Amino acid sequence: MDLADLLRAMANERRLLILEWLKDPVAHFPPQVDGDLVEDGVCAVFLADKLGVTQPTLSEHMRILVQARLVTSKRIKQWTFYRRDDSAIALATRRISEAV
Protein backbone atom coordinates (compact mmCIF):
# COMPACT_ATOMS: atom_id res chain seq x y z
CA MET A 1 0.00 0.00 0.00
CA ASP A 2 1.70 3.16 -1.26
CA LEU A 3 1.28 6.15 1.08
CA ALA A 4 1.05 8.60 -1.84
CA ASP A 5 -1.79 6.60 -3.45
CA LEU A 6 -3.54 6.46 -0.11
CA LEU A 7 -3.31 10.19 0.52
CA ARG A 8 -4.43 10.99 -3.02
CA ALA A 9 -7.42 8.66 -2.65
CA MET A 10 -8.49 10.24 0.62
CA ALA A 11 -7.87 13.84 -0.45
CA ASN A 12 -11.16 14.05 -2.33
CA GLU A 13 -14.53 14.66 -0.67
CA ARG A 14 -16.42 12.57 -3.20
CA ARG A 15 -14.18 9.55 -2.63
CA LEU A 16 -14.58 9.93 1.14
CA LEU A 17 -18.35 10.07 0.62
CA ILE A 18 -18.21 6.86 -1.43
CA LEU A 19 -16.24 5.14 1.34
CA GLU A 20 -18.82 6.31 3.88
CA TRP A 21 -21.73 4.99 1.80
CA LEU A 22 -19.99 1.66 1.27
CA LYS A 23 -19.60 1.27 5.03
CA ASP A 24 -23.36 0.55 5.23
CA PRO A 25 -24.58 -0.09 1.69
CA VAL A 26 -28.01 -1.38 2.76
CA ALA A 27 -28.79 1.98 4.38
CA HIS A 28 -27.65 4.00 1.36
CA PHE A 29 -28.66 2.00 -1.72
CA PRO A 30 -31.76 0.18 -3.00
CA PRO A 31 -31.77 -3.59 -3.49
CA GLN A 32 -30.01 -4.73 -6.67
CA VAL A 33 -31.19 -7.24 -9.26
CA ASP A 34 -27.70 -8.74 -9.59
CA GLY A 35 -25.28 -9.00 -6.69
CA ASP A 36 -25.80 -8.68 -2.96
CA LEU A 37 -25.12 -5.18 -1.58
CA VAL A 38 -23.04 -6.51 1.30
CA GLU A 39 -21.37 -9.60 -0.16
CA ASP A 40 -20.76 -8.40 -3.73
CA GLY A 41 -20.77 -4.63 -3.29
CA VAL A 42 -22.68 -1.77 -4.83
CA CYS A 43 -23.20 -1.51 -8.58
CA ALA A 44 -21.30 1.34 -10.22
CA VAL A 45 -24.56 2.60 -11.73
CA PHE A 46 -26.03 3.20 -8.25
CA LEU A 47 -22.84 4.89 -7.07
CA ALA A 48 -22.74 7.24 -10.08
CA ASP A 49 -26.44 8.12 -9.67
CA LYS A 50 -26.13 8.83 -5.95
CA LEU A 51 -22.95 10.87 -6.45
CA GLY A 52 -24.55 12.75 -9.36
CA VAL A 53 -21.69 12.07 -11.78
CA THR A 54 -21.25 10.33 -15.12
CA GLN A 55 -20.00 6.75 -15.39
CA PRO A 56 -16.54 7.85 -16.63
CA THR A 57 -16.16 10.23 -13.67
CA LEU A 58 -17.18 7.51 -11.23
CA SER A 59 -14.80 5.08 -12.92
CA GLU A 60 -11.90 7.45 -12.29
CA HIS A 61 -12.83 7.86 -8.61
CA MET A 62 -13.14 4.09 -8.24
CA ARG A 63 -9.86 3.45 -10.08
CA ILE A 64 -8.08 5.63 -7.53
CA LEU A 65 -9.80 3.91 -4.59
CA VAL A 66 -9.00 0.46 -5.98
CA GLN A 67 -5.38 1.47 -6.66
CA ALA A 68 -5.08 2.59 -3.02
CA ARG A 69 -6.63 -0.79 -2.07
CA LEU A 70 -9.43 0.86 -0.09
CA VAL A 71 -12.11 -0.86 -2.17
CA THR A 72 -12.33 -4.03 -4.21
CA SER A 73 -14.17 -4.52 -7.47
CA LYS A 74 -16.09 -7.51 -8.76
CA ARG A 75 -17.63 -8.10 -12.18
CA ILE A 76 -21.06 -9.71 -12.39
CA LYS A 77 -22.42 -9.97 -15.92
CA GLN A 78 -21.73 -6.59 -17.53
CA TRP A 79 -21.73 -4.69 -14.21
CA THR A 80 -18.94 -3.74 -11.82
CA PHE A 81 -19.63 -3.84 -8.09
CA TYR A 82 -17.54 -2.12 -5.42
CA ARG A 83 -17.04 -2.99 -1.78
CA ARG A 84 -14.97 -1.45 1.01
CA ASP A 85 -11.93 -3.35 2.20
CA ASP A 86 -12.22 -2.62 5.92
CA SER A 87 -8.97 -4.38 6.84
CA ALA A 88 -7.08 -2.31 4.25
CA ILE A 89 -8.77 0.86 5.54
CA ALA A 90 -7.63 0.02 9.09
CA LEU A 91 -4.09 -0.52 7.82
CA ALA A 92 -4.25 2.74 5.86
CA THR A 93 -5.36 4.62 8.97
CA ARG A 94 -2.37 3.22 10.88
CA ARG A 95 0.05 4.08 8.04
CA ILE A 96 -1.20 7.66 7.90
CA SER A 97 -0.96 8.00 11.71
CA GLU A 98 2.61 6.73 11.67
CA ALA A 99 3.57 9.10 8.86
CA VAL A 100 2.43 12.21 10.68
N, CA, C and O of each residue as an XYZ file, in Angstrom:
400
protein
N       0.843     -1.177      0.000
C       0.000      0.000      0.000
C       0.889      1.242      0.000
O       1.575      1.520      0.984
N       0.875      1.972     -1.087
C       1.698      3.156     -1.256
C       1.035      4.345     -0.549
O      -0.142      4.630     -0.767
N       1.803      5.027      0.295
C       1.275      6.148      1.076
C       0.773      7.273      0.174
O      -0.248      7.892      0.474
N       1.471      7.544     -0.918
C       1.045      8.605     -1.838
C      -0.315      8.273     -2.466
O      -1.182      9.140     -2.574
N      -0.491      7.016     -2.879
C      -1.785      6.595     -3.447
C      -2.894      6.738     -2.412
O      -4.007      7.163     -2.726
N      -2.577      6.383     -1.199
C      -3.544      6.464     -0.109
C      -3.980      7.902      0.147
O      -5.171      8.194      0.248
N      -3.006      8.788      0.250
C      -3.312     10.191      0.524
C      -4.084     10.821     -0.633
O      -4.999     11.616     -0.417
N      -3.710     10.460     -1.863
C      -4.433     10.987     -3.024
C      -5.878     10.489     -3.017
O      -6.799     11.249     -3.317
N      -6.074      9.225     -2.678
C      -7.423      8.658     -2.650
C      -8.294      9.344     -1.603
O      -9.486      9.561     -1.823
N      -7.706      9.678     -0.489
C      -8.487     10.241      0.620
C      -8.548     11.763      0.590
O      -9.183     12.373      1.450
N      -7.902     12.376     -0.380
C      -7.871     13.836     -0.454
C      -9.020     14.407     -1.278
O      -8.969     15.565     -1.690
N     -10.042     13.615     -1.518
C     -11.164     14.047     -2.328
C     -12.467     13.772     -1.575
O     -12.715     12.648     -1.137
N     -13.286     14.796     -1.430
C     -14.530     14.663     -0.666
C     -15.479     13.628     -1.266
O     -16.160     12.915     -0.529
N     -15.531     13.541     -2.573
C     -16.423     12.566     -3.200
C     -15.982     11.140     -2.908
O     -16.815     10.268     -2.662
N     -14.671     10.897     -2.935
C     -14.183      9.549     -2.633
C     -14.430      9.205     -1.167
O     -14.754      8.061     -0.847
N     -14.282     10.176     -0.281
C     -14.580      9.930      1.139
C     -16.068      9.635      1.321
O     -16.440      8.796      2.141
N     -16.905     10.312      0.570
C     -18.352     10.066      0.624
C     -18.660      8.648      0.139
O     -19.477      7.952      0.742
N     -18.022      8.223     -0.928
C     -18.213      6.858     -1.434
C     -17.827      5.843     -0.363
O     -18.562      4.886     -0.116
N     -16.675      6.053      0.274
C     -16.238      5.139      1.338
C     -17.253      5.103      2.481
O     -17.517      4.041      3.045
N     -17.814      6.248      2.816
C     -18.818      6.308      3.883
C     -20.069      5.527      3.486
O     -20.594      4.756      4.290
N     -20.550      5.717      2.264
C     -21.731      4.991      1.801
C     -21.494      3.498      1.775
O     -22.382      2.718      2.121
N     -20.294      3.090      1.366
C     -19.993      1.664      1.270
C     -19.826      1.008      2.639
O     -19.820     -0.218      2.750
N     -19.690      1.825      3.672
C     -19.604      1.273      5.033
C     -20.911      0.582      5.402
O     -20.894     -0.452      6.070
N     -22.048      1.140      4.974
C     -23.365      0.554      5.233
C     -24.201      0.645      3.956
O     -25.099      1.482      3.858
N     -23.907     -0.209      2.987
C     -24.578     -0.090      1.690
C     -26.089     -0.302      1.742
O     -26.818      0.280      0.938
N     -26.569     -1.121      2.671
C     -28.006     -1.381      2.764
C     -28.758     -0.106      3.142
O     -29.882      0.107      2.688
N     -28.155      0.731      3.959
C     -28.790      1.977      4.384
C     -28.761      3.053      3.288
O     -29.566      3.984      3.311
N     -27.843      2.926      2.340
C     -27.648      3.997      1.360
C     -28.076      3.669     -0.063
O     -28.167      4.566     -0.901
N     -28.341      2.386     -0.353
C     -28.664      1.999     -1.725
C     -29.857      1.050     -1.762
O     -30.082      0.292     -0.819
N     -30.626      1.095     -2.861
C     -31.763      0.181     -2.996
C     -31.279     -1.238     -3.306
O     -30.130     -1.428     -3.706
N     -32.139     -2.221     -3.127
C     -31.766     -3.594     -3.493
C     -31.392     -3.663     -4.981
O     -31.914     -2.914     -5.806
N     -30.485     -4.571     -5.292
C     -30.013     -4.732     -6.670
C     -30.561     -6.022     -7.263
O     -30.815     -6.987     -6.542
N     -30.740     -6.035     -8.572
C     -31.194     -7.239     -9.265
C     -30.070     -8.274     -9.240
O     -30.298     -9.438     -8.911
N     -28.870     -7.850     -9.587
C     -27.702     -8.736     -9.586
C     -26.788     -8.321     -8.446
O     -26.577     -7.130     -8.219
N     -26.250     -9.288     -7.734
C     -25.281     -9.004     -6.691
C     -25.908     -8.549     -5.389
O     -26.849     -7.756     -5.374
N     -25.368     -9.066     -4.299
C     -25.799     -8.680     -2.962
C     -25.042     -7.426     -2.537
O     -23.826     -7.348     -2.712
N     -25.753     -6.442     -1.979
C     -25.125     -5.183     -1.584
C     -23.948     -5.388     -0.634
O     -22.928     -4.709     -0.756
N     -24.080     -6.309      0.300
C     -23.039     -6.513      1.305
C     -21.948     -7.453      0.792
O     -20.761     -7.141      0.888
N     -22.345     -8.586      0.255
C     -21.365     -9.595     -0.163
C     -20.629     -9.228     -1.450
O     -19.418     -9.420     -1.551
N     -21.357     -8.701     -2.429
C     -20.757     -8.401     -3.725
C     -20.366     -6.944     -3.889
O     -19.460     -6.629     -4.660
N     -21.033     -6.057     -3.178
C     -20.769     -4.631     -3.294
C     -21.898     -3.910     -4.000
O     -22.933     -4.494     -4.322
N     -21.675     -2.638     -4.230
C     -22.685     -1.767     -4.834
C     -22.349     -1.580     -6.313
O     -21.197     -1.346     -6.680
N     -23.365     -1.687     -7.142
C     -23.198     -1.515     -8.582
C     -22.738     -0.083     -8.888
O     -23.207      0.879     -8.281
N     -21.822      0.032     -9.830
C     -21.295      1.342    -10.220
C     -22.401      2.298    -10.672
O     -22.293      3.508    -10.477
N     -23.458      1.760    -11.273
C     -24.562      2.601    -11.734
C     -25.211      3.320    -10.548
O     -25.499      4.515    -10.624
N     -25.440      2.587     -9.449
C     -26.031      3.195     -8.251
C     -25.102      4.244     -7.648
O     -25.549      5.306     -7.216
N     -23.812      3.940     -7.622
C     -22.839      4.891     -7.068
C     -22.809      6.185     -7.893
O     -22.817      7.281     -7.332
N     -22.775      6.057     -9.212
C     -22.743      7.238    -10.081
C     -24.009      8.067     -9.913
O     -23.944      9.294     -9.839
N     -25.164      7.399     -9.852
C     -26.435      8.119     -9.675
C     -26.462      8.869     -8.354
O     -26.828     10.044     -8.317
N     -26.083      8.211     -7.280
C     -26.130      8.835     -5.954
C     -25.133      9.992     -5.852
O     -25.412     11.006     -5.212
N     -23.983      9.832     -6.481
C     -22.955     10.866     -6.451
C     -23.283     12.010     -7.412
O     -22.760     13.116     -7.276
N     -24.163     11.727     -8.391
C     -24.548     12.750     -9.364
C     -23.469     13.008    -10.401
O     -23.269     14.140    -10.840
N     -22.769     11.935    -10.791
C     -21.691     12.073    -11.778
C     -21.915     11.077    -12.918
O     -22.740     10.170    -12.811
N     -21.177     11.259    -13.993
C     -21.245     10.333    -15.122
C     -20.473      9.055    -14.787
O     -19.674      9.020    -13.851
N     -20.729      8.012    -15.571
C     -20.003      6.752    -15.388
C     -18.488      6.931    -15.514
O     -17.749      6.393    -14.689
N     -17.995      7.676    -16.529
C     -16.543      7.851    -16.627
C     -15.939      8.560    -15.406
O     -14.839      8.222    -14.970
N     -16.656      9.532    -14.867
C     -16.161     10.230    -13.673
C     -16.121      9.279    -12.492
O     -15.141      9.257    -11.747
N     -17.178      8.491    -12.310
C     -17.184      7.515    -11.229
C     -16.053      6.506    -11.425
O     -15.372      6.145    -10.465
N     -15.850      6.054    -12.651
C     -14.796      5.078    -12.924
C     -13.437      5.600    -12.492
O     -12.623      4.843    -11.962
N     -13.184      6.871    -12.710
C     -11.901      7.449    -12.294
C     -11.784      7.483    -10.768
O     -10.730      7.155    -10.222
N     -12.849      7.874    -10.082
C     -12.831      7.856     -8.612
C     -12.579      6.438     -8.095
O     -11.781      6.228     -7.181
N     -13.276      5.470     -8.699
C     -13.139      4.093     -8.236
C     -11.776      3.516     -8.586
O     -11.242      2.707     -7.826
N     -11.204      3.909     -9.708
C      -9.860      3.452    -10.076
C      -8.854      3.881     -9.017
O      -7.975      3.109     -8.633
N      -8.989      5.102     -8.556
C      -8.081      5.628     -7.528
C      -8.281      4.892     -6.206
O      -7.308      4.559     -5.529
N      -9.536      4.637     -5.833
C      -9.802      3.912     -4.586
C      -9.319      2.464     -4.654
O      -8.808      1.930     -3.669
N      -9.481      1.832     -5.813
C      -8.996      0.458     -5.978
C      -7.470      0.431     -5.954
O      -6.870     -0.449     -5.337
N      -6.844      1.399     -6.628
C      -5.382      1.466     -6.658
C      -4.810      1.639     -5.252
O      -3.751      1.096     -4.935
N      -5.512      2.395     -4.417
C      -5.083      2.587     -3.024
C      -5.468      1.395     -2.156
O      -5.118      1.343     -0.977
N      -6.185      0.441     -2.736
C      -6.629     -0.790     -2.074
C      -7.646     -0.538     -0.955
O      -7.739     -1.315     -0.004
N      -8.399      0.548     -1.079
C      -9.428      0.856     -0.086
C     -10.752      0.190     -0.439
O     -11.591     -0.031      0.434
N     -10.940     -0.129     -1.717
C     -12.115     -0.857     -2.168
C     -11.685     -1.973     -3.112
O     -10.600     -1.942     -3.693
N     -12.567     -2.958     -3.248
C     -12.333     -4.030     -4.209
C     -13.446     -3.980     -5.245
O     -14.542     -3.489     -4.977
N     -13.150     -4.490     -6.419
C     -14.173     -4.521     -7.469
C     -14.451     -5.963     -7.858
O     -13.605     -6.846     -7.721
N     -15.656     -6.168     -8.345
C     -16.085     -7.509     -8.755
C     -17.005     -7.353     -9.954
O     -17.926     -6.537     -9.930
N     -16.764     -8.128    -11.000
C     -17.627     -8.103    -12.181
C     -18.701     -9.177    -12.057
O     -18.409    -10.335    -11.758
N     -19.941     -8.776    -12.292
C     -21.064     -9.706    -12.387
C     -21.819     -9.308    -13.653
O     -22.340     -8.199    -13.772
N     -21.858    -10.251    -14.591
C     -22.420     -9.974    -15.916
C     -21.675     -8.782    -16.509
O     -20.446     -8.798    -16.573
N     -22.399     -7.750    -16.945
C     -21.726     -6.592    -17.531
C     -21.495     -5.472    -16.515
O     -21.048     -4.387    -16.887
N     -21.792     -5.721    -15.240
C     -21.726     -4.689    -14.211
C     -20.477     -4.842    -13.343
O     -19.939     -5.938    -13.184
N     -20.033     -3.716    -12.789
C     -18.935     -3.738    -11.818
C     -19.500     -3.307    -10.475
O     -20.211     -2.308    -10.369
N     -19.162     -4.090     -9.445
C     -19.632     -3.843     -8.092
C     -18.433     -3.510     -7.213
O     -17.358     -4.091     -7.367
N     -18.625     -2.571     -6.291
C     -17.539     -2.122     -5.423
C     -17.899     -2.315     -3.963
O     -19.036     -2.104     -3.539
N     -16.885     -2.726     -3.208
C     -17.040     -2.987     -1.780
C     -15.836     -2.422     -1.042
O     -14.717     -2.449     -1.554
N     -16.069     -1.908      0.165
C     -14.966     -1.446      1.015
C     -14.107     -2.620      1.438
O     -14.597     -3.737      1.604
N     -12.820     -2.359      1.610
C     -11.930     -3.349      2.202
C     -11.572     -2.804      3.582
O     -10.604     -2.060      3.738
N     -12.373     -3.189      4.586
C     -12.217     -2.620      5.923
C     -10.868     -2.917      6.554
O     -10.346     -2.085      7.296
N     -10.290     -4.080      6.280
C      -8.967     -4.376      6.843
C      -7.907     -3.480      6.211
O      -6.987     -3.033      6.897
N      -8.026     -3.214      4.918
C      -7.082     -2.310      4.250
C      -7.277     -0.874      4.738
O      -6.308     -0.124      4.853
N      -8.508     -0.491      5.021
C      -8.766      0.865      5.541
C      -8.158      1.015      6.928
O      -7.601      2.066      7.246
N      -8.258     -0.019      7.758
C      -7.634      0.024      9.091
C      -6.117      0.150      8.967
O      -5.496      0.923      9.697
N      -5.524     -0.601      8.053
C      -4.086     -0.518      7.823
C      -3.700      0.867      7.307
O      -2.686      1.428      7.722
N      -4.507      1.410      6.409
C      -4.254      2.744      5.863
C      -4.288      3.796      6.961
O      -3.454      4.702      6.988
N      -5.243      3.676      7.855
C      -5.357      4.617      8.972
C      -4.090      4.567      9.837
O      -3.569      5.602     10.253
N      -3.610      3.359     10.095
C      -2.368      3.217     10.880
C      -1.172      3.807     10.139
O      -0.343      4.486     10.745
N      -1.075      3.553      8.828
C       0.047      4.080      8.039
C       0.059      5.601      8.046
O       1.114      6.223      8.176
N      -1.122      6.195      7.904
C      -1.203      7.656      7.899
C      -0.828      8.205      9.271
O      -0.118      9.207      9.358
N      -1.291      7.566     10.340
C      -0.957      8.002     11.706
C       0.537      7.952     11.947
O       1.108      8.860     12.552
N       1.171      6.889     11.472
C       2.611      6.733     11.671
C       3.413      7.745     10.862
O       4.511      8.130     11.262
N       2.873      8.177      9.731
C       3.573      9.103      8.864
C       3.536     10.541      9.370
O       4.378     11.361      9.001
N       2.571     10.833     10.203
C       2.428     12.209     10.680
C       3.204     12.468     11.948
O       3.180     13.583     12.469
